[in-house]
Amino acid sequence: MIEFKIIKKSKKSKARLGILKTNNGFVETPCLVPVATQAVIKTLDSGEVKETKSQILIANTFHLHLRPGEDFIEKSGGLHKFMSWPAPLMTDSGGFQVFSLGFGRDHGVGKILKKRSGNEKVSLGQQPKLLKITSDGVFFRSFIDGKKIFLGPKESMGIQEKIGANIVFAFDECTSPVADYQYTKKSLERTHRWAKECFELKSISKKNQSLFGVIQGGRFKKLRIESAQYMAGLGFPGFGIGGEFGDNKGKMTEMLRWVIKNLPEEKPRHLLGVGYLKDIPEIIKQGVDLFDCNVPTHYARRGIAFIGSGKINLKDKRFLKDKEPLDKKCFCFVCQNYKKNYISHLFRAKEITALKLLSFHNLYFFNSFIEKIRNKIKEE
């Protein structure tokens, strides 16, 4: 089980410093949770991930269920041993795949609607093309072999229990940013029923895991507040803030205010699937303790390095003449040992080492950026 202690509150915002204790060590918050979808941070081994200052990872329940399977992981000694990661771990519930493989895929949209063509809309009673959402759970098709898969509260909890992460999440439906009020309201009723069922299942489980309830409600204030109050009332030891966040980052900040105001102050808050560098200071100011995001590694594999002045694309041939490190103020092993010209060459030559070097740097850069924010809160 976890213990969470707030050790300092900012005098300038709602930001706070905390210590999250688990059976596999502790986490200093606020903290980035890198995404290890298939029990790995792509291109890096677990030892290298630790060297990037990463404290806790989140793996994907749905993908690990497909391969290698939760029984295989359990027989391998649990996820920590399976991936040689001694520090804390989370697993999501599979609820995000209800969106990403459903209406998200149908309409080509993410959690924040960047642009609208006018044709996207999800109304009450509507179903995604490739999924079937019922009151009991969701029917998927495996993208590996086409096999039919059912995931509900019982199934999600059973999979996560066998995987064995320290923190697990209640099964939910992550709604689309183009879902209307009536659809979102009905979806939220389902999510609340599923959360209660997950909570009851966890109460009889013998596994030493902590279950976080997931707050939904989309961009609708009334529903977000209702969800926060409902989840708080169930008594979860921590909370995930999920779902879609409207059509701009300003609405996301507003939504965080609605939600966090209605959550117990003493319990940790995890923002699911958000963590662009420019968003991090604001979400921390709102009182978010943990947040998962694949931006550092996703961008790295496409040649993008985050540096103090912004970001640069190492695939650009102009960097072949640049004999400077990625960032002179960065102390990661990449910046201490390699130059832009070499990394640019590796990308242009399609060498996989390029992906490793930028993935390491970006994770180290993000974690150092957040470490500076923590130090700043200490001084406030």
JORACOR-V305944 format. One record per residue. N is the residue number from 1. RES is the residue in three letters. PSI is psi in degrees with one decimal (NA if undefined). BURIAL is I if it has 16 or more other ideal C-beta (glycine too) atoms within 10 Angstrom, else O. Layout:
((N,RES,PSI,BURIAL) (N,RES,PSI,BURIAL))
//
This chain:
((1,MET,164.4,O) (2,ILE,158.5,I) (3,GLU,138.2,O) (4,PHE,129.6,I) (5,LYS,127.4,O) (6,ILE,122.9,O) (7,ILE,-14.6,O) (8,LYS,137.9,O) (9,LYS,139.0,O) (10,SER,145.6,I) (11,LYS,-7.1,O) (12,LYS,-13.8,O) (13,SER,-168.1,O) (14,LYS,10.6,I) (15,ALA,149.1,I) (16,ARG,155.1,I) (17,LEU,139.4,I) (18,GLY,165.8,I) (19,ILE,120.2,O) (20,LEU,113.9,I) (21,LYS,134.4,I) (22,THR,175.7,I) (23,ASN,-14.9,O) (24,ASN,29.2,O) (25,GLY,-176.3,O) (26,PHE,162.3,I) (27,VAL,130.0,I) (28,GLU,125.6,I) (29,THR,154.0,I) (30,PRO,152.1,I) (31,CYS,140.5,I) (32,LEU,138.0,I) (33,VAL,98.6,I) (34,PRO,150.1,I) (35,VAL,113.1,I) (36,ALA,69.4,I) (37,THR,-54.9,I) (38,GLN,40.8,O) (39,ALA,32.7,I) (40,VAL,143.8,O) (41,ILE,113.8,I) (42,LYS,131.1,I) (43,THR,-10.3,I) (44,LEU,145.0,I) (45,ASP,170.7,O) (46,SER,-35.6,I) (47,GLY,-40.6,O) (48,GLU,-37.8,I) (49,VAL,-41.5,I) (50,LYS,-36.8,O) (51,GLU,-15.5,O) (52,THR,5.9,I) (53,LYS,13.8,I) (54,SER,135.7,I) (55,GLN,-29.7,I) (56,ILE,144.3,I) (57,LEU,160.0,I) (58,ILE,128.0,I) (59,ALA,166.0,I) (60,ASN,116.2,I) (61,THR,-46.4,I) (62,PHE,-48.8,I) (63,HIS,-38.2,I) (64,LEU,-27.0,I) (65,HIS,-40.6,I) (66,LEU,-43.9,I) (67,ARG,130.6,O) (68,PRO,-2.8,O) (69,GLY,142.7,O) (70,GLU,-29.6,I) (71,ASP,-40.8,O) (72,PHE,-43.3,O) (73,ILE,-42.4,I) (74,GLU,-43.6,I) (75,LYS,-19.5,O) (76,SER,3.8,O) (77,GLY,10.4,O) (78,GLY,167.0,I) (79,LEU,-38.2,I) (80,HIS,-49.3,I) (81,LYS,-39.6,O) (82,PHE,-42.1,I) (83,MET,8.7,I) (84,SER,47.8,O) (85,TRP,107.0,I) (86,PRO,-12.1,O) (87,ALA,178.9,I) (88,PRO,151.9,I) (89,LEU,150.5,I) (90,MET,156.9,I) (91,THR,139.3,I) (92,ASP,178.9,I) (93,SER,-16.9,I) (94,GLY,-6.3,I) (95,GLY,-32.3,I) (96,PHE,-32.5,I) (97,GLN,-22.6,I) (98,VAL,-35.1,I) (99,PHE,-52.8,I) (100,SER,-35.5,I) (101,LEU,-2.2,I) (102,GLY,-112.3,I) (103,PHE,-29.2,I) (104,GLY,-44.6,I) (105,ARG,-41.6,O) (106,ASP,-41.2,I) (107,HIS,-3.4,I) (108,GLY,40.8,O) (109,VAL,157.4,I) (110,GLY,-165.5,O) (111,LYS,-26.3,I) (112,ILE,123.9,I) (113,LEU,107.0,I) (114,LYS,-36.5,O) (115,LYS,153.1,O) (116,ARG,129.6,O) (117,SER,-18.6,O) (118,GLY,-14.3,O) (119,ASN,-15.2,O) (120,GLU,126.7,I) (121,LYS,138.1,O) (122,VAL,118.7,I) (123,SER,164.4,O) (124,LEU,130.3,O) (125,GLY,-12.1,O) (126,GLN,146.7,O) (127,GLN,147.6,O) (128,PRO,162.0,I) (129,LYS,-36.9,O) (130,LEU,-2.2,O) (131,LEU,162.7,I) (132,LYS,115.9,O) (133,ILE,122.7,I) (134,THR,176.6,O) (135,SER,-20.8,O) (136,ASP,-21.2,O) (137,GLY,-158.1,I) (138,VAL,134.6,I) (139,PHE,122.7,O) (140,PHE,168.5,I) (141,ARG,128.7,O) (142,SER,131.7,O) (143,PHE,-1.7,O) (144,ILE,-51.3,O) (145,ASP,4.6,O) (146,GLY,3.7,O) (147,LYS,141.8,O) (148,LYS,132.6,O) (149,ILE,133.3,I) (150,PHE,132.5,O) (151,LEU,119.4,I) (152,GLY,-171.6,I) (153,PRO,-46.9,I) (154,LYS,-44.3,I) (155,GLU,-44.6,I) (156,SER,-45.1,I) (157,MET,-39.3,I) (158,GLY,-41.9,O) (159,ILE,-47.5,I) (160,GLN,-34.1,I) (161,GLU,-43.0,I) (162,LYS,-33.7,I) (163,ILE,-42.8,I) (164,GLY,28.0,I) (165,ALA,162.3,I) (166,ASN,-39.2,I) (167,ILE,130.2,I) (168,VAL,163.1,I) (169,PHE,145.7,I) (170,ALA,145.6,I) (171,PHE,138.4,I) (172,ASP,172.5,I) (173,GLU,119.0,I) (174,CYS,114.0,I) (175,THR,161.2,I) (176,SER,149.1,I) (177,PRO,-9.3,I) (178,VAL,10.4,I) (179,ALA,136.3,I) (180,ASP,177.7,I) (181,TYR,-45.4,O) (182,GLN,-40.8,O) (183,TYR,-45.8,I) (184,THR,-38.3,I) (185,LYS,-46.0,I) (186,LYS,-42.1,I) (187,SER,-41.0,I) (188,LEU,-37.7,I) (189,GLU,-40.7,O) (190,ARG,-48.4,I) (191,THR,-39.2,I) (192,HIS,-39.5,I) (193,ARG,-43.2,O) (194,TRP,-38.7,I) (195,ALA,-42.7,I) (196,LYS,-41.1,I) (197,GLU,-42.5,I) (198,CYS,-42.0,I) (199,PHE,-42.3,I) (200,GLU,-38.2,O) (201,LEU,-39.1,I) (202,LYS,-32.0,I) (203,SER,-22.0,O) (204,ILE,0.1,O) (205,SER,146.4,O) (206,LYS,-4.4,O) (207,LYS,140.3,O) (208,ASN,71.0,O) (209,GLN,155.2,I) (210,SER,130.1,I) (211,LEU,124.9,I) (212,PHE,133.8,I) (213,GLY,147.2,I) (214,VAL,123.6,I) (215,ILE,126.9,I) (216,GLN,-160.6,I) (217,GLY,-0.9,I) (218,GLY,-142.4,I) (219,ARG,7.5,I) (220,PHE,117.7,I) (221,LYS,-48.8,O) (222,LYS,-42.8,O) (223,LEU,-38.6,I) (224,ARG,-44.5,I) (225,ILE,-42.9,I) (226,GLU,-43.7,I) (227,SER,-43.5,I) (228,ALA,-44.4,I) (229,GLN,-37.8,O) (230,TYR,-48.4,I) (231,MET,-39.1,I) (232,ALA,-37.3,I) (233,GLY,-25.3,O) (234,LEU,-23.8,O) (235,GLY,26.4,O) (236,PHE,147.7,I) (237,PRO,-9.5,I) (238,GLY,171.8,I) (239,PHE,138.9,I) (240,GLY,140.0,I) (241,ILE,110.9,I) (242,GLY,-166.8,I) (243,GLY,-164.7,I) (244,GLU,161.9,I) (245,PHE,36.9,I) (246,GLY,-151.3,I) (247,ASP,10.7,I) (248,ASN,162.5,O) (249,LYS,-24.3,I) (250,GLY,-39.5,O) (251,LYS,-32.7,I) (252,MET,-43.4,I) (253,THR,-42.2,O) (254,GLU,-43.2,I) (255,MET,-40.2,I) (256,LEU,-38.3,I) (257,ARG,-45.9,O) (258,TRP,-46.6,I) (259,VAL,-54.3,I) (260,ILE,-31.7,I) (261,LYS,-24.6,O) (262,ASN,15.7,I) (263,LEU,150.9,I) (264,PRO,130.6,O) (265,GLU,-30.5,O) (266,GLU,-4.2,O) (267,LYS,148.4,I) (268,PRO,149.0,I) (269,ARG,128.6,I) (270,HIS,122.7,I) (271,LEU,119.1,I) (272,LEU,122.2,I) (273,GLY,27.5,I) (274,VAL,137.1,I) (275,GLY,33.5,I) (276,TYR,147.6,O) (277,LEU,-42.5,I) (278,LYS,-19.8,O) (279,ASP,-24.9,I) (280,ILE,-49.8,I) (281,PRO,-39.3,O) (282,GLU,-43.0,O) (283,ILE,-31.5,I) (284,ILE,-39.7,I) (285,LYS,-27.3,I) (286,GLN,-8.4,I) (287,GLY,16.6,I) (288,VAL,136.8,I) (289,ASP,-38.8,I) (290,LEU,152.5,I) (291,PHE,134.9,I) (292,ASP,145.1,I) (293,CYS,142.7,I) (294,ASN,9.7,I) (295,VAL,-48.7,I) (296,PRO,-44.4,I) (297,THR,-35.6,I) (298,HIS,-46.6,O) (299,TYR,-37.9,I) (300,ALA,-41.6,I) (301,ARG,-9.4,I) (302,ARG,11.5,O) (303,GLY,5.3,I) (304,ILE,125.3,I) (305,ALA,134.2,I) (306,PHE,128.9,I) (307,ILE,175.0,I) (308,GLY,-31.0,O) (309,SER,3.6,O) (310,GLY,-123.7,O) (311,LYS,152.8,O) (312,ILE,152.5,I) (313,ASN,108.1,O) (314,LEU,-8.0,I) (315,LYS,-15.8,O) (316,ASP,127.5,O) (317,LYS,-15.6,O) (318,ARG,-22.2,O) (319,PHE,-8.8,I) (320,LEU,-19.7,O) (321,LYS,1.9,O) (322,ASP,112.0,I) (323,LYS,17.9,O) (324,GLU,156.7,O) (325,PRO,167.5,I) (326,LEU,-46.2,I) (327,ASP,115.8,I) (328,LYS,-23.5,O) (329,LYS,1.9,O) (330,CYS,138.1,I) (331,PHE,15.4,O) (332,CYS,161.2,I) (333,PHE,-25.6,O) (334,VAL,-49.4,I) (335,CYS,-24.6,I) (336,GLN,-18.0,O) (337,ASN,-17.2,O) (338,TYR,154.8,I) (339,LYS,163.2,I) (340,LYS,-38.1,I) (341,ASN,-38.7,I) (342,TYR,-45.5,I) (343,ILE,-38.9,I) (344,SER,-43.0,I) (345,HIS,-44.2,I) (346,LEU,-39.9,I) (347,PHE,-44.0,I) (348,ARG,-26.4,I) (349,ALA,1.1,O) (350,LYS,39.6,O) (351,GLU,132.6,O) (352,ILE,-19.0,O) (353,THR,-29.2,O) (354,ALA,-40.6,I) (355,LEU,-39.8,I) (356,LYS,-47.5,I) (357,LEU,-44.2,I) (358,LEU,-33.8,I) (359,SER,-44.4,I) (360,PHE,-50.2,I) (361,HIS,-48.5,I) (362,ASN,-41.6,I) (363,LEU,-44.2,I) (364,TYR,-41.8,I) (365,PHE,-46.8,I) (366,PHE,-47.0,I) (367,ASN,-35.5,I) (368,SER,-38.1,I) (369,PHE,-44.7,O) (370,ILE,-34.2,I) (371,GLU,-38.7,O) (372,LYS,-37.1,O) (373,ILE,-42.3,I) (374,ARG,-42.8,I) (375,ASN,-35.2,O) (376,LYS,-39.4,O) (377,ILE,-37.0,I) (378,LYS,-32.2,O) (379,GLU,-13.6,O) (380,GLU,NA,O))
//
